[in-house]
Structure formats: structure tokens, C-alpha cells
Amino acid sequence: LSRLKGKKILVIEESTASQWLYMELREHVDELIVCDPYRNHLLKEGAKSDKIDASKLVQLLRAGLLKPVFHSGEDFIYLRKVVSGYIDLVKTGVRLKNQKSALYRANGKGTGEGELEGDAEKFVLDGINKAINSYEEEKVRYEEKFETLSKKYKQIRILKSLPGIKNISAVKIVAMVVEAKRFPSSGHFLSYCGLIKLDRISGGKVYGRKNPRYCRIMKSVFKSASMISTGENRNNPMRDYYTYLIQEKKLAEHNAKQAVARRIAILAWGILKSG
């Protein structure tokens, strides 16, 4: 790359190694595009080889048809790795608790309590309990880390002022968004969060709606924030807004909670943009 002359634009497809390549090569080219392979349907036509794929990427680049995938520097990559580790940990904990529950149900004990009779069942249950205890300890370690991160990053601290957003949710938002100004409008941000549907229009007629390709982490954060902030005996603006939608606008409960999730998301986007 250093020996090439003239303007240099490097295109690579998003993959496991793309962040490492982005950090290593961005200083050696004028522009580095990490593109979304999901959008590169031209590459699926005909024979496939590295040379053919490279040629088609060049054609897509010249036509302006590549969709870049956002990448950032090391600060926010650290946050993303911590969030990714926490999500994997929670999935492991849920799987272990489901295994324990299934073991009890298989032995006619739906409550998940009491002693199991068989030696094999006791042996398996002992291993599951040890793994669950280890999971609980590791979860506490992550929660302490999130508390430390909230003191270090101003964005995390100000996001915690929103109803339903606590340490873990605030860290997830900052880690995923990184730079709020990369979203041109609130609609683009809501689409990224999976809180709106996209119209299918042809010839001036609407043929239904479809879900965007969205970040599942962000959708989970704002849906959870909506559930928490609109719960009974809650006293905050989101609860008031929810009551208004139910009583005045006559919205169904699930539609009202979806509207609250969108409101919290827009507020979070605005906070991250303005500080």
C-alpha cells in the first residue's frame, strides 16, 4: 500500500478481522471503506474467486453502491468488547438456569426446588449449580466494571438521567452508538434501534412494511427501559406520557410502550449529540 502512488481507496468486507485491519491500514490509504457484505448481492452471481470478488467490489465502489459499516478507534472498541463479554455471560447464565429448570421438570418437580432422587440427576445438578455460582460471581465483576466505566465516561453518566436507563444500559448505548452524529436524523437512529418499520411503496401505493436491519442490543435496551419506566407506581415523565397515550390517544398497551421506547431512544440520541 505504501508503494502505490496516487489516491488510494481500500475496500474490505466486514468480518471478524475487519476492526484489526481498519486500525492497521487506515493510516496508509486516503480512504478505507469497510463495507456490508449483506448488501453486495452482485458478488453472488456467477463463479466466485478472490480475483472475481475484488473486481466486483471495484465496480460497486465506482458506482457508489457500497454501504460502509461504522468503525471507530480503540476507546470505544474497549467498551464494545466489555459489552460483548457481558452479553455472552448472560446468555450462558440463562442457558444454565434453563438446564436446571428442565432437569427438575423431567423429574416431576416443576418448582425447581428440593432434592432429586437419582444419582445421575444429583451429579448433573451439582455441576450445574457450581456453574451457576461461578456465573453469579462473574456477573458481579462485570457490574463493578460498568460502575467504573460510568465514572470515566461523561456520556454514560448523562444517559443515566433518562428513565429506565441504568449503568449497564448506558454503557451498551455508548458502546454501540459511539458517534451520534453519524445518524443524520432521529428516524435513522430509530431504524438502527429497530423501533420503526420501513414502508414498502411502489407506484404511489403502500404494500405493507418491513423490519430494518437493526442492532438487537439497542432494541433490547430501549424496550427494557420502556417496560421499567412505565411500570406501576413509577413517577417519571415517561409514565405520564404512557398514561396520556392510553387514556387520551386510546392506544393499545403494546403500542403505547413502543411509543415510549421511541421517545427514550430519541432523547438518548439527542443527549449524545449535544452532551
Backbone as a ProteinNet text record, in pm:
[ID]
protein_1_A
[PRIMARY]
LSRLKGKKILVIEESTASQWLYMELREHVDELIVCDPYRNHLLKEGAKSDKIDASKLVQLLRAGLLKPVFHSGEDFIYLRKVVSGYIDLVKTGVRLKNQKSALYRANGKGTGEGELEGDAEKFVLDGINKAINSYEEEKVRYEEKFETLSKKYKQIRILKSLPGIKNISAVKIVAMVVEAKRFPSSGHFLSYCGLIKLDRISGGKVYGRKNPRYCRIMKSVFKSASMISTGENRNNPMRDYYTYLIQEKKLAEHNAKQAVARRIAILAWGILKSG
[TERTIARY]
83	0	85.4	195.7	282.4	350	374.1	443.3	349.7	217.8	122.5	120.7	107.7	104.7	-37.2	-64	-195.6	-291.7	-417	-518.8	-549.5	-551	-571.5	-699.4	-792	-914.2	-911.5	-914.4	-910.8	-1047.7	-1097.7	-1228.3	-1208.8	-1261.3	-1265.1	-1406.3	-1443.9	-1576.7	-1573.1	-1683.8	-1695.6	-1675.9	-1590	-1563.9	-1508.5	-1469.4	-1413.9	-1286.3	-1206.5	-1076.9	-1085	-1202.9	-1211.2	-1169.3	-1200.7	-1159.8	-1007.8	-944.7	-797.7	-736.6	-791.9	-743	-765.4	-880.3	-912	-806.9	-771.1	-673	-533	-499.4	-364.7	-342.4	-446.7	-426.6	-478.9	-555.3	-620.3	-520.1	-400.9	-300.4	-228.7	-245.2	-169.5	-251.1	-377.4	-462.4	-536.6	-586.2	-664.2	-803.1	-859.2	-993.2	-1000.6	-1054.9	-1071.8	-1220.1	-1278.2	-1420.5	-1434.6	-1496.4	-1535.4	-1682.5	-1710.9	-1846.2	-1926.3	-2057.1	-2151.1	-2168.9	-2119.8	-2132.1	-2276.5	-2366.5	-2508.2	-2564.4	-2508.5	-2558.7	-2495.8	-2389.1	-2312.8	-2366.2	-2492.2	-2553.9	-2492	-2428.4	-2362.4	-2256.7	-2196.8	-2090.7	-2143.3	-2274.1	-2331.2	-2352.8	-2349.8	-2377.2	-2252	-2268.2	-2158.2	-2056.2	-1939.9	-1832.6	-1776.2	-1713.5	-1658.8	-1511.8	-1430.8	-1290.4	-1247.1	-1128.8	-1081	-1067.9	-1017.9	-998.8	-1132.9	-1230.9	-1363.3	-1429.4	-1420.8	-1480.3	-1418.2	-1286.1	-1219.2	-1264.7	-1278.4	-1323.9	-1464.7	-1552.9	-1690.6	-1696.6	-1610.2	-1605.1	-1562.7	-1469.9	-1427	-1544.3	-1623	-1739.1	-1841.3	-1867	-1961.4	-1909.4	-1777.1	-1717	-1730.3	-1700.6	-1708.7	-1852.1	-1948.9	-2089.7	-2148.5	-2071.2	-2121.2	-2228	-2218.7	-2321.7	-2279.5	-2161.1	-2115.6	-2173.9	-2217.1	-2267	-2160.9	-2099.7	-1994.3	-2050.3	-1971	-2000.4	-1915.9	-1978.4	-1907.7	-1801.6	-1681.4	-1572.3	-1510.8	-1456.6	-1402	-1267.6	-1212.5	-1082.8	-1088.5	-977.6	-960.1	-1046.2	-1074.7	-1150.3	-1283.9	-1359.1	-1492.6	-1489.2	-1381.2	-1366.7	-1354.1	-1285.9	-1276.1	-1415.2	-1498.7	-1635.3	-1712.9	-1699.1	-1773	-1731.7	-1602.8	-1556.1	-1609.8	-1615.8	-1670.8	-1819.6	-1892.8	-2035.7	-2058.2	-1976.6	-1989.7	-1964.4	-1863.1	-1835.3	-1949.2	-2009.8	-2122.3	-2243.5	-2271.9	-2387.3	-2366.3	-2245.3	-2215.3	-2231.3	-2188	-2200	-2346.1	-2429.7	-2572.2	-2638.7	-2602.1	-2657.3	-2619.5	-2495.5	-2450.2	-2529.6	-2552	-2628.7	-2771.8	-2834.6	-2972.3	-2977.8	-2878.2	-2875.1	-2860.9	-2773.1	-2753.8	-2880.2	-2947.1	-3069.5	-3182.5	-3186.7	-3286	-3257.9	-3129	-3093.1	-3135.5	-3113.2	-3152.9	-3303.7	-3377.4	-3523.3	-3572.9	-3511.1	-3553.3	-3525	-3414	-3379.7	-3484	-3528.8	-3632.2	-3765.7	-3802	-3929	-3929	-3813	-3803.6	-3822.4	-3800.3	-3817.2	-3943.9	-4037.4	-4167.7	-4166.4	-4063.4	-4055	-4052.6	-4170.7	-4181.8	-4135.4	-4126.9	-4089.5	-3939.6	-3859.1	-3714.8	-3651.2	-3715.8	-3663.3	-3668.1	-3593.5	-3595.1	-3483	-3477	-3373.5	-3419.8	-3327.5	-3355.1	-3316.2	-3385.5	-3368.2	-3253.4	-3241.3	-3140.8	-2999.2	-2902.3	-2761.7	-2713.6	-2756.2	-2713.9	-2767.7	-2894.8	-2955.7	-2883.5	-2848.3	-2776.9	-2640	-2572.1	-2439.5	-2447.1	-2544.5	-2560.4	-2598.6	-2692.1	-2738	-2624.2	-2536	-2422.5	-2332.7	-2308.4	-2226.3	-2292.4	-2425.2	-2498	-2495	-2513.9	-2513.5	-2377.4	-2269.5	-2135.6	-2116.1	-2164.6	-2151.7	-2235.3	-2354.7	-2440.5	-2375.9	-2316.8	-2248.1	-2131.3	-2056.9	-1947	-1998.7	-2112.7	-2174.3	-2215	-2274.8	-2318.7	-2199.6	-2089	-1969	-1913.5	-1909	-1855.9	-1946.2	-2076.9	-2170.9	-2148	-2120.8	-2091.1	-1964.8	-1865.9	-1740.4	-1767.1	-1852.4	-1887.8	-1964.2	-2055.4	-2133.6	-2043.4	-1942.6	-1845.6	-1767.5	-1737.5	-1667	-1753.9	-1882.1	-1973.3	-1982.7	-1979.7	-1982.9	-1857.9	-1743.2	-1618.5	-1623.3	-1678.3	-1686.9	-1780	-1886.6	-1980.7	-1916.1	-1815.1	-1743.6	-1641.8	-1595	-1490.7	-1547.5	-1665.2	-1721.3	-1839.7	-1830.3	-1937.4	-2066.9	-2055.9	-2175.6	-2259	-2190.3	-2261.7	-2332.9	-2267.5	-2327.7	-2453.8	-2451.3	-2568.7	-2683.1	-2650.6	-2757.4	-2835.1	-2768.3	-2834.1	-2941.9	-2949.2	-3056.5	-3190.5	-3189.7	-3313.7	-3387.5	-3521.5	-3599.6	-3572	-3547.5	-3527.6	-3387.8	-3296	-3158.6	-3064.8	-3002	-2905.9	-2766.3	-2674.1	-2534.1	-2515.5	-2568.6	-2544.9	-2603.7	-2727.7	-2792.3	-2717.2	-2671.7	-2599.9	-2468.7	-2396.8	-2271.5	-2299.2	-2405.2	-2440	-2468.5	-2543.6	-2578.6	-2453.1	-2366.2	-2244.2	-2153.2	-2143.4	-2056.7	-2106.1	-2237.7	-2293.1	-2300.7	-2336.1	-2355.3	-2221.7	-2133.3	-2001.5	-2014.9	-2063	-2074.7	-2218.2	-2295.3	-2437.9	-2459	-2362.8	-2380	-2369.4	-2334.1	-2332.5	-2473.5	-2574	-2713.6	-2769.8	-2805.2	-2849.4	-2975.9	-3063.5	-3189.9	-3231.7	-3333.6	-3384.8	-3444.7	-3499.8	-3555.5	-3449.9	-3331.4	-3222.1	-3180.5	-3179.8	-3141.1	-3245.5	-3373.9	-3480.2	-3475.7	-3441.4	-3427.2	-3312.4	-3200.3	-3084.5	-3121.7	-3211.7	-3254.6	-3369.9	-3422.8	-3530.6	-3663.4	-3685.5	-3808.6	-3911	-3880.1	-3976.2	-3969.4	-4071.6	-4073.3	-4059.4	-4009.8	-3987.5	-4101.2	-4151.7	-4261.3	-4212.3	-4301.8	-4277.7	-4374.5	-4323.6	-4406.7	-4366.5	-4465.1	-4440.7	-4559.1	-4530.6	-4637.4	-4730.4	-4678.2	-4759.7	-4845.5	-4839.7	-4919.7	-4829.8	-4882.6	-4809	-4842.3	-4739.5	-4757.8	-4708.1	-4742.6	-4703.5	-4572.3	-4519.4	-4395.8	-4301.9	-4175.2	-4075.8	-3984.1	-3924.8	-3830.4	-3696.1	-3631.2	-3495.5	-3395.8	-3274.8	-3166	-3115.9	-3138.9	-3116.3	-3021.8	-2980.9	-2893.6	-2981.6	-2972.7	-3058.4	-3028.4	-2903.8	-2867.1	-2940.9	-2943.3	-3009.6	-3160.6	-3219.5	-3364.2	-3396.8	-3316.8	-3339.1	-3327.4	-3228.6	-3207.2	-3329.3	-3379.1	-3488.2	-3623.5	-3642.2	-3766.3	-3769.3	-3654	-3646.5	-3667.6	-3608.2	-3626.4	-3772.9	-3842.2	-3985.3	-4065.6	-4034.5	-4105.6	-4083.3	-3958	-3925.3	-3990.2	-3978.2	-4024.5	-4176.2	-4247.3	-4393.7	-4460.7	-4382.1	-4440.4	-4527.8	-4608.2	-4697.1	-4615.2	-4673.1	-4611	-4483.6	-4462.1	-4349.3	-4390.4	-4299.5	-4328.3	-4220.3	-4243.2	-4149.2	-4223.4	-4163.9	-4232	-4275.5	-4200.1	-4236.7	-4365.2	-4382.7	-4506	-4624.1	-4604.1	-4709.6	-4742.5	-4638.5	-4658.9	-4734.6	-4699.4	-4765.8	-4914.3	-4943.2	-5082.2	-5160.7	-5096.8	-5161.4	-5195.5	-5103.9	-5127.7	-5240.9	-5248.5	-5353.4	-5489.9	-5496.2	-5624.7	-5674.6	-5585.1	-5627.1	-5621.8	-5512.8	-5496.8	-5559	-5599.2	-5665.5	-5577.3	-5446.2	-5356.3	-5360.9	-5336.3	-5321.6	-5196.2	-5193.1	-5082.4	-4947.2	-4938.9	-4809.5	-4766.8	-4863	-4828.6	-4781.6	-4844.1	-4803.6	-4661.6	-4629.8	-4494.7	-4390.8	-4432.2	-4341.5	-4314.3	-4418.3	-4402.3	-4311	-4323.2	-4236.2	-4091	-4071.4	-3935.8	-3874.9	-3955.7	-3905.7	-3871.7	-3954.1	-3928.3	-3796.3	-3774.9	-3649.9	-3530.2	-3545.1	-3435.9	-3400.5	-3502.2	-3477	-3407.7	-3450.5	-3385.5	-3239.3	-3213.2	-3075.2	-2990.5	-3045.6	-2973.8	-2943.2	-3041.6	-3020.5	-2917.1	-2918.8	-2819.5	-2679.3	-2662.3	-2530.8	-2481	-2572.9	-2532.9	-2489	-2565.5	-2543.3	-2458	-2449.6	-2377.5	-2457.3
-121.4	0	124.8	123.1	240.6	270.8	168.8	189.8	238.1	223.5	268.7	420	474.5	618.3	664.4	793.9	849.6	828.3	863.5	847.3	699.6	658.7	517.5	499.3	420.9	383.5	232.1	189.3	46.6	0.5	-107.9	-163.2	-303.9	-330.1	-466.3	-493.4	-618.2	-654.2	-677.2	-647	-666	-813.3	-839	-974.9	-967.8	-1081.8	-1085.3	-1001.5	-1000.6	-931.9	-788	-739.5	-608.5	-493.5	-500.4	-391.9	-385.3	-501.9	-505.6	-448.1	-487.5	-435.1	-284.5	-238.3	-95.1	-16.3	-63.4	7.4	0.9	-111.6	-130	-51.8	-38.4	9.7	150	207.9	335.6	448.6	438.8	544	534.8	424	401.8	430.3	470.4	498.9	630.8	687	810.6	784.6	668.6	632.6	481.7	439.3	296.9	269.3	184	151	5.7	-14.4	-149.1	-163.5	-242.6	-246.2	-364.6	-353	-453	-563.6	-685.2	-792.8	-831.8	-802.9	-834.3	-759.4	-640.2	-557.1	-591.5	-669.2	-692.5	-813.5	-805.3	-919.8	-947.7	-847.2	-869.6	-978.9	-992.5	-1090.9	-1234.1	-1252.2	-1386.9	-1444	-1357.5	-1402.3	-1462.4	-1574.8	-1635.1	-1704.2	-1731.5	-1800.6	-1709.9	-1773.8	-1698.3	-1731.5	-1627.4	-1641.3	-1507.1	-1502.1	-1377.5	-1268.4	-1305.5	-1207.1	-1154	-1243.3	-1201	-1111.3	-1149.2	-1068.2	-928.9	-920.9	-791.3	-704.7	-766.6	-692.3	-636.7	-716.8	-672	-563	-572.8	-467	-334.4	-340.3	-218.7	-158.3	-244.2	-194.6	-129.3	-191.7	-134.8	-2.8	4.8	127.8	241.8	214.6	317.7	367.3	275.4	313.1	376.8	379	436.9	351.3	219.7	129	55.5	85.7	18.8	88.7	10.3	66.4	46.2	153.8	138	89.3	9.4	-32.3	54.8	115	210.7	141.7	199.1	153.7	274.5	251.4	361.7	323	415.5	393.8	302.9	293.6	194.2	218.8	346.2	376.4	302.6	317.3	259	110.6	64.4	-79.3	-150.1	-87	-144.3	-160.6	-57.2	-64.8	-177.1	-185.9	-288.6	-428.9	-448.3	-580.9	-617.6	-519.2	-544.8	-578.5	-500.8	-527	-663.7	-698.2	-828.6	-942.9	-927.4	-1029.9	-1044.7	-931.6	-936.6	-1005.3	-974.5	-1037	-1187	-1229.1	-1372.5	-1439	-1368.1	-1422.4	-1442.3	-1343.2	-1352.8	-1467.9	-1484.2	-1596.2	-1729.9	-1738.7	-1861.6	-1885.5	-1779.9	-1793.2	-1835.6	-1778	-1816.7	-1963.5	-2006.1	-2146.1	-2240.6	-2206.4	-2292.6	-2301.8	-2187.8	-2189	-2263.7	-2255.6	-2333.2	-2483	-2520.3	-2661.4	-2712.4	-2630.8	-2670.3	-2685.7	-2590.8	-2597.6	-2720.8	-2750.6	-2867.4	-2997	-2999.9	-3119.6	-3145.1	-3040.3	-3055.4	-3097.5	-3036.4	-3071.3	-3215.6	-3262.7	-3401.5	-3501.3	-3454.3	-3540.9	-3507.9	-3439.9	-3412.7	-3305.8	-3222.5	-3114.6	-2980.6	-2932.8	-2811.3	-2685.9	-2690.5	-2570.3	-2542	-2639.4	-2619.1	-2620.2	-2679.9	-2685.8	-2829.7	-2853.5	-2985.9	-3073.5	-3194.5	-3290.8	-3379.7	-3413.2	-3509.1	-3648.2	-3748.5	-3883.4	-3960.8	-3957.7	-4039.4	-3989.9	-4083.3	-4045.2	-3963.5	-4003.9	-3931.8	-3789.1	-3772.9	-3639.7	-3551.5	-3611	-3534.5	-3490.5	-3579.6	-3549	-3432.6	-3440.3	-3335.1	-3202.9	-3210.6	-3089.2	-3021.9	-3100	-3043.4	-2963.6	-3017.6	-2946.2	-2817.5	-2822.4	-2702.9	-2595.4	-2636.7	-2539.2	-2471	-2546.8	-2487.8	-2386.4	-2421.2	-2329.7	-2203.5	-2218	-2101.6	-2010	-2069.7	-1988.7	-1911.4	-1978.3	-1910.9	-1798.1	-1822.1	-1718.9	-1596.5	-1620	-1509.2	-1425.1	-1490.9	-1418.1	-1334.4	-1393.1	-1320.9	-1204.1	-1220.4	-1112.7	-992.9	-1020.7	-913.1	-838.5	-911.9	-849.6	-755.2	-797.8	-712	-589.2	-606.9	-492.4	-389.2	-434.9	-342.5	-268.8	-339.1	-276	-168.8	-196.5	-98	26.5	6.5	119.7	206.4	141.7	215.6	292.7	229.6	294.1	414.9	406.1	518.4	642.2	621.1	734.5	792.6	710.1	753.1	829.3	786.1	843	934	1058.2	1154.8	1112.2	1053.9	1013	913.7	822.2	721.2	786.3	880.3	946.3	1023	1094.6	1175.5	1088	974.4	884.8	824.4	811.2	753.6	844.5	968.1	1057.4	1024.6	940.2	902.9	794.9	798.9	694.8	556.7	459.1	321.8	289.3	387.1	364.4	366	252	241.9	215.4	176	160.2	72.9	-49.2	-145.8	-97.2	-46.9	2	121.7	212.5	331	292.8	196	150.6	86.9	7.9	-54.9	50.1	154.8	258.7	328.4	370.5	442	352	224.9	132	108.9	101.6	73.2	197.9	312	434	498.7	512	574.5	722.5	750.8	887.2	911.2	987.5	1007.4	1082.5	1165.7	1247.3	1165.8	1037.4	954.4	919.4	947.8	929	1065.1	1083.2	1214.5	1266	1176.1	1218.2	1116.8	1155	1062.9	938.5	953.1	837.6	733.5	778.6	685.2	613	687.7	626.2	524.1	557.6	464.2	338.7	355.7	239.8	151.2	212.6	137.9	60.5	119.1	55.3	-43.9	-54.4	-148.8	-109.2	22	68.5	124	122.2	161.6	59.9	58.9	-25.2	62.8	5.7	78.5	49.9	155.2	140	70.6	-8.5	-67.9	-0.2	87.6	169.4	147.7	133.1	123.4	184.6	274.1	337.8	420.8	474.8	557	477.7	346	262.1	197.4	183.8	121.3	-27.3	-111.4	-256.4	-317.3	-252.8	-304.8	-244.6	-303.6	-255.1	-370.3	-337.1	-440.2	-391.2	-485.5	-450.6	-411.8	-309.4	-276.2	-375.7	-373.9	-449.2	-363.7	-410.5	-326	-392.3	-313	-361.2	-418.5	-546.2	-612.1	-564.3	-528.9	-480.7	-351.7	-259.5	-130.7	-148.3	-234.8	-257.9	-312.1	-405.6	-462.7	-357.3	-268.3	-163.4	-72.7	-23.7	74	9	-115.1	-184.7	-211.5	-249.5	-272.6	-142.8	-33.1	96.9	138.6	107.7	138.6	59	-70.2	-155.7	-106.9	-68.7	-26.2	107.9	204.8	340.9	353.5	259.9	268.2	174.1	110.7	19	90.8	13.8	71.1	135.3	239.4	314.7	387.3	401.4	480.1	626.2	715.5	858.1	926.7	935.5	998.8	1044.6	1128.9	1179.5	1070.6	960.3	853.6	782.1	769.1	710.7	802.5	934.5	1030.8	1023.7	1012.8	1004.2	876.2	767.2	637.8	646.4	707.1	722.7	808.1	913.9	1001	922.3	838.6	760.9	660.4	602.4	503	569.7	676.7	737.2	835	918.5	1021.8	973.1	907.6	862.8	725.8	656.9	526.5	422.4	429.1	330.6	200.8	90.3	-37.1	-32.1	-115.1	-110.9	-132.4	-232.3	-260.5	-146.8	-80.9	33	152.4	172.1	282.2	259.4	136.5	107.5	121.5	86.5	105.4	254.1	336.3	481.6	538.3	488	532.1	492.6	370.6	325.9	419.2	459.4	552.8	688.1	735.2	864.6	860.4	753.1	740.2	733.2	661	648.4	783.1	862.5	994.3	1085.8	1078.1	1157.1	1116.1	985.2	936.5	985.4	979.6	1026.7	1176.5	1253.5	1397.5	1429.5	1354.3	1374.6	1346.4	1236.3	1200.9	1302.2	1362.7	1463.7	1593.6	1635.2	1768.7	1766.7	1650.7	1644.1	1694.4
0	0	0	74.4	83.1	-50.2	-131.6	-259.4	-370	-350.2	-452.2	-458.5	-580.7	-599.8	-629.9	-610.2	-637.6	-521.4	-544.4	-440.3	-419.5	-293.4	-260.7	-179.2	-231	-159.2	-140.8	-16	13.8	62.2	2.6	39.4	92.5	211.3	265.4	315.8	317.6	366.3	517.4	582	726.5	761.6	861	907.2	1048.5	1102.3	1237.4	1247.3	1140.9	1144.2	1094.9	1057.9	992.2	1083.8	1213.6	1304.4	1316.6	1326.3	1333.2	1205.3	1088.3	961.4	951.8	1000.1	998	1075.4	1195	1276.9	1215.2	1150.6	1096.9	967.7	884.2	747.7	720.8	814	783.5	761.5	818	800.3	666	594.3	470.7	345.2	360.7	245.1	267	157.5	168.4	222.7	190.5	238.3	255.9	368.5	396.2	420.1	338	347.9	390.6	505.5	547.3	509.4	407.6	351.9	405.7	392.4	442.1	338.3	363.9	262.8	235.8	329.5	309.2	189.5	163.3	53.9	-82.1	-81.1	-204.8	-280.8	-323.8	-390.2	-527.1	-586.8	-715.4	-704.4	-585.1	-565.9	-570.4	-553.8	-550.6	-690.3	-791.3	-928.5	-991	-1060.9	-1135.6	-1047	-1108.7	-1036.8	-927.5	-828.1	-715	-696.7	-687.6	-650.5	-591.7	-531.9	-473	-578.4	-697.8	-804.3	-854.7	-871.9	-917.9	-813.9	-685.7	-577.8	-573.8	-588.7	-586.7	-703.3	-821.5	-938.5	-918.8	-858.9	-836.3	-729.4	-627.5	-526.1	-588.7	-682.9	-752	-830.1	-896.7	-972.1	-879.2	-765.5	-668.7	-612.1	-589.8	-538.1	-639.4	-765.1	-868.8	-886.8	-866	-883	-757.5	-647.9	-522.8	-455.5	-473.3	-422.1	-295.3	-241.8	-120.1	2.3	100.3	225.7	333.5	383.7	484.9	618.4	687.4	824.6	916.7	1017.8	1103.3	1187.4	1189.4	1274.5	1343.2	1462.3	1541.4	1600.9	1679.3	1742.4	1863.2	1934.5	2040.3	2163.7	2198.9	2320.5	2323.1	2217	2214.6	2181.2	2118.2	2096.6	2231.2	2326.4	2461.4	2522	2509.7	2561.7	2493.6	2362.1	2288.3	2330	2355	2395.9	2534.3	2625	2758.6	2748.1	2666.7	2648.5	2585	2485.2	2419.5	2518.3	2603.1	2703.4	2802.6	2842.5	2936.8	2874.5	2748.2	2680.6	2667.4	2631.9	2624	2760.3	2865.1	3000.3	3039.3	3010.5	3044.5	2968.6	2840.7	2762.6	2825.3	2871.3	2937.8	3065.7	3145.5	3269.3	3243.9	3142	3107.5	3065.4	2985.6	2941.9	3060.9	3155.1	3272.7	3357.1	3378.5	3459.3	3388.8	3256.4	3181.6	3192.9	3190.8	3207.4	3344.9	3447.2	3582	3591.6	3534.4	3536.5	3461.8	3346.7	3268.6	3344.4	3418.3	3496.5	3604.9	3670.5	3773.4	3712.1	3599.4	3535.7	3488.3	3440.8	3393.7	3507.6	3629.6	3746.1	3823.3	3759.1	3819.8	3926	3927.7	4027.1	3953.1	3920.8	3840.9	3911.3	4044.2	4119.3	4113.7	4073.7	4071.4	4207.3	4305.4	4441.5	4492.6	4600.2	4662.9	4611.4	4666.8	4632.6	4517.6	4427.6	4321.4	4369.6	4318.1	4373.4	4309.8	4177.8	4110	4130.6	4133.6	4149.1	4029.3	3909.1	3788.4	3791.1	3830.6	3836.3	3937.5	4054.6	4156	4107.2	4032.9	3980.4	3880.6	3788.9	3687.7	3753.4	3851.2	3919.5	3994.8	4054	4127.5	4033.5	3913.3	3815.9	3769.4	3747.3	3702.8	3811	3937.5	4047.6	4061.7	4044.1	4051.1	3938.9	3818.7	3705.1	3726.5	3785.4	3811.7	3915.1	4019.7	4121.3	4060	3970.7	3901.7	3814.4	3748.5	3665	3748.1	3865	3950.4	3996.3	4030.1	4072.2	3958.3	3838.6	3722.8	3685.4	3702.5	3671.4	3763.8	3891	3985.3	3942.5	3893.1	3847.7	3730.5	3639.4	3525.3	3570.9	3666.1	3714.8	3781.7	3853	3912	3803.2	3695.3	3583.3	3518.8	3502.5	3444.8	3533.3	3664.1	3756.7	3738.6	3721.2	3698.2	3566.1	3462.4	3331.1	3334.4	3415.2	3422.8	3484.6	3569.2	3628.2	3530.9	3438.4	3345.6	3226.4	3176	3053.9	3087	3042.7	3066.7	2998.1	2875.8	2802	2881.5	2950.1	3028.9	3146.3	3212	3328.4	3290.5	3178.6	3143.5	3092	3030.1	2983.2	3100.2	3215.5	3333.6	3389.9	3339.8	3385.1	3319.3	3215.6	3147.1	3225.3	3226.7	3296.3	3237	3322.8	3278.5	3231.1	3230.8	3185.1	3305.6	3331.4	3440.8	3384.9	3470.9	3431.3	3307.9	3314.8	3207.2	3076.2	3081.1	2958.9	2901	2987.3	2940.1	2872.5	2930.4	2869.4	2733.3	2723.3	2595.5	2488.2	2524.5	2427.2	2376.2	2468	2428.3	2345	2381.9	2308.9	2166.8	2148.3	2016	1927.7	1986.9	1906.7	1872.2	1968.5	1954.8	1916	1796.6	1746.4	1699.2	1777.1	1746.3	1616	1577.3	1457	1328.8	1339.7	1219.1	1172.6	1256.9	1218.4	1176.2	1048.8	1000.6	1068.2	1111.9	1172.4	1277.7	1355.3	1457	1392.9	1271.7	1201.9	1170.3	1128.7	1102	1230.8	1341.3	1468.6	1513.5	1499.4	1537.7	1451.1	1323.5	1235.4	1282.1	1321.6	1373	1499.5	1579.6	1704.7	1684	1562.9	1535.7	1595.9	1615.3	1680	1581.4	1452	1349.2	1235.6	1152.8	1033.4	909.9	801.8	677.8	579.5	514.9	418.7	292	233.7	101.6	5	-80	-166.7	-312.1	-398.6	-542.1	-615.4	-710.3	-785.5	-699.7	-589.3	-501.5	-405.5	-408.8	-320.4	-215	-95.8	14	17.5	8.6	8.8	140.1	250.4	380.5	429.3	534.8	595.6	622.7	638	668.7	779.7	850.5	956.2	895.6	950	904.6	962.2	910.6	974.1	1089.6	1210.5	1327.3	1426.5	1524.9	1632.6	1743.6	1766.1	1864.9	2007.4	2032.3	2165.5	2195.9	2098.3	2119.2	2135.6	2057.4	2070.3	2209.1	2256	2388.1	2497.3	2485.2	2585.9	2596.7	2482.8	2487.2	2516.8	2474.8	2510.9	2661.2	2717.6	2862.3	2938.6	2889	2953.8	2953.3	2844.3	2835.1	2937.6	2950.8	3046.7	3189.5	3219.9	3356.7	3389.6	3298.1	3327.6	3329	3263.6	3259.1	3358.3	3445.6	3543	3645.3	3713	3814.2	3927.2	3985.5	4094.8	4053.3	3920.5	3873	3862.4	3896	3890.2	3807.1	3676.7	3585.7	3460.4	3377.6	3258.3	3160.4	3154	3061	3105	3237.1	3288.6	3256.4	3269.4	3235	3086.3	3003.1	2858.7	2822.4	2888.4	2866.2	2903.7	3019.2	3062.7	2963.6	2913.6	2814.1	2686.9	2640.5	2519.2	2538	2657.5	2684.7	2698.5	2776.9	2809.7	2703.8	2650	2554.7	2410	2372.9	2234.5	2208.6	2317.5	2306.8	2235.6	2259.3	2200.5	2280	2212.3	2281.7	2368.9	2471.1	2567.3	2500.1	2409.4	2346.9	2253.5	2187.6	2101.2	2183.9	2300.2	2387.7	2440.3	2477.5	2526.7	2415.6	2292.1	2179.2	2156	2171.2	2155.3	2263.4	2386.1	2495.2	2465.7	2413.3	2378.1	2273.4	2175.3	2072.7	2134.5	2227.4	2291.4	2370.4	2445.5	2522.6	2428.1	2316.3	2219.5	2159	2123.1	2064.1	2165.8	2291.4	2395.8	2412.7	2409.5	2422.7	2305.8	2185.4	2065.5	2078.4	2124.8	2141.8	2247.7	2357.1	2464.2	2413.5	2338.3	2287.9	2184.2	2108.8	2009.6	2076.7	2178.3	2236.3	2362.4	2426.4	2552	2671.3
[MASK]
+++++++++++++++++++++++++++++++++++++++++++++++++++++++++++++++++++++++++++++++++++++++++++++++++++++++++++++++++++++++++++++++++++++++++++++++++++++++++++++++++++++++++++++++++++++++++++++++++++++++++++++++++++++++++++++++++++++++++++++++++++++++++++++++++++++++++++++++++++

